[in-house]
Amino acid sequence: MGRWLGSASRAGLDGDVLVFLDAQGNETGRLRRAAGTPQ
C-alpha cells in the first residue's frame, strides 16, 4: 500500500472510491470502504 500511496500527488473521488493519481494524472491506486463500515 505504501508505494502507490507515496507516489500519489493528487486524490479524488469516483463515487464511493478514493482514487490516487501521480503528477502525470495516471492512477496509482484506489481505496474502497470496507463492507459493513458505516457511512
DOSE-809483 format. One record per residue: residue in one letter; x, y, z of N, C-alpha, C, O in turn. Coordinates in steps of 0.02 Angstrom, whole numbers, plus 50000, padded with zeros to 5 digits. Atoms other than C-alpha are relative to their C-alpha. Example, Ala and Ser with C-alpha at 12.3 -4.5 7.8 and 13.67 -1.06 7.14 Angstrom:
// DOSE-809483
   rest    n_c1    n_c2    n_c3   ca_c1   ca_c2   ca_c3    c_c1    c_c2    c_c3    o_c1    o_c2    o_c3
      a   50045   49941   50000   50615   49775   50390   50045   50060   50000   50097   50059   50033
      s   49958   49941   49997   50684   49947   50357   49961   50055   50037   49986   50110   50045
This chain:
// DOSE-809483
   rest    n_c1    n_c2    n_c3   ca_c1   ca_c2   ca_c3    c_c1    c_c2    c_c3    o_c1    o_c2    o_c3
      m   50041   49941   50000   50000   50000   50000   50043   50062   50000   50026   50110   49966
      g   49960   49940   49993   50137   50124   50043   50030   50026   49935   50038   50086   49926
      r   49967   49979   50062   50217   50125   49871   49955   50043   49957   49974   50098   49936
      w   50044   49961   50043   50067   50184   49770   49972   50061   50037   49959   50112   50006
      l   50022   49942   49961   50009   50298   49911   50054   50053   50002   50039   50113   49996
      g   49944   49953   49998   50181   50378   49923   50013   50034   49933   50039   50090   49932
      s   49988   49970   50066   50188   50409   49735   49942   50044   49977   49948   50078   49926
      a   50058   49960   50020   50018   50495   49730   50012   50074   50017   50037   50091   50070
      s   49995   49928   49987   50016   50683   49713   49931   50032   50002   49924   50090   50023
      r   50069   49976   49998   49827   50702   49695   49953   49943   50017   49970   49884   50009
      a   50051   50050   49985   49671   50613   49752   49932   50029   49983   49922   50089   49987
      g   50068   49979   50015   49489   50620   49701   49952   49943   50011   49973   49886   50022
      l   50052   50051   49989   49326   50526   49719   49971   49977   49934   49958   50018   49889
      d   50036   50030   50056   49250   50408   49592   49943   49962   50033   49949   49902   50048
      g   50054   50029   49961   49083   50375   49675   50022   49994   50073   50039   50044   50104
      d   49980   50013   49931   49124   50296   49844   50073   49979   50005   50095   49958   50059
      v   49931   50024   50002   49304   50255   49793   50047   50060   49998   50038   50106   49958
      l   49948   49948   50000   49454   50366   49834   50054   49978   49951   50083   49924   49959
      v   49952   50017   50053   49570   50369   49682   50061   50045   50008   50055   50105   50015
      f   49936   49964   49994   49754   50419   49694   50031   50006   49931   50032   49958   49892
      l   49969   49987   50064   49843   50498   49545   50071   50026   50009   50085   50060   50058
      d   49932   49973   49997   50026   50534   49510   50001   50069   49966   49949   50093   49943
      a   49994   49932   50028   50092   50701   49444   49979   50004   49927   49960   50057   49904
      q   50020   50001   50070   50055   50648   49264   49926   49984   49990   49902   49983   49934
      g   50071   50015   50004   49874   50606   49305   49985   49926   49992   49928   49907   49980
      n   50010   50073   50004   49900   50417   49299   49976   49973   50067   50001   49993   50119
      e   50026   50030   49939   49802   50316   49425   50053   49956   50032   50083   49913   49999
      t   49951   50041   49964   49915   50241   49558   49968   49952   50050   50000   49905   50072
      g   50033   50046   49954   49786   50159   49671   49930   50024   50017   49911   50081   50002
      r   50069   49985   49980   49609   50154   49740   49988   49971   50070   50015   49919   50088
      l   50022   50024   49935   49535   50136   49913   49924   49999   50001   49891   50049   49985
      r   50073   50008   49995   49359   50070   49937   49983   49987   50073   50019   49952   50108
      r   50023   50011   49931   49264   50075   50101   49987   49925   50012   49957   49892   49969
      a   50011   50070   49983   49262   49905   50185   49926   49986   50009   49888   50028   50033
      a   50069   50020   49992   49097   49812   50181   49980   50002   50073   50017   49979   50117
      g   50024   49997   49932   48995   49845   50336   50023   50061   50039   50004   50071   50096
      t   49977   49939   49967   49084   50010   50376   49946   50053   49996   49921   50066   49941
      p   50052   49948   50003   48959   50146   50424   50022   50059   49957   50081   50077   49955
      q   49984   49942   50042   48948   50293   50306   49995   50060   50041   50006   50115   50016
